[in-house]
Amino acid sequence: MPVDKYIFKGRLSIKRNMSLLWTFYDHLETGLPSTNNALEGFFSDLKTKVRVHSGISKGHRKKLLGEYIRQHY
């Protein structure tokens, strides 16, 4: 794909989502974070836990995920 198409796609994406990019500024009282780093870290850790226990059944995996989320939230 030529570079021009990447630039076009990037500009179009920004244009479409401009109203959503800085939503946290409009709702400072809610404590909405300006980045999703904490969420990314949570899911990264969760994926690691599931990957380590790759041989477990679906039922046990659901229990593992439920317990993990319960402990952290």
Long-range contacts (C-beta under 8 A, 24 or more apart in sequence): 42-72
